[in-house]
Amino acid sequence: MNQEFVVHIGTQMLWTMAKVAGPVLLSSLLVGLIIAIFQSATQIQEMTLTFIPKIIAAALIILILGSWMGSQAINFTTELFRSIPAVIQ
């Protein structure tokens, strides 16, 4: 196992993690921003108002993109397991 291989695996892991977590995080961010603008415009300063819409948005994204997210994680894990013989040599 050399340093380039470890860097490659680390890079692939970070990209896979960003692809899998990105849609859920971005949807929660956008919903939170919209709710914050609404709260600012109406001067409603309830801190718990943002939680339910964020949870609903995250659940919808997981329902819509869950199979794709799972396949990305499974593909990365499969490639990692297939590279084990190269590491042992």
Secondary structure, DSSP 8 states (H G I E B T S, - for coil): --HHHHHHHHHHHHHHHHHHHHHHHHHHHHHHHHHHHHHHHHT---GGGGHHHHHHHHHHHHHHHHHHHHHHHHHHHHHHHHTHHHHH-
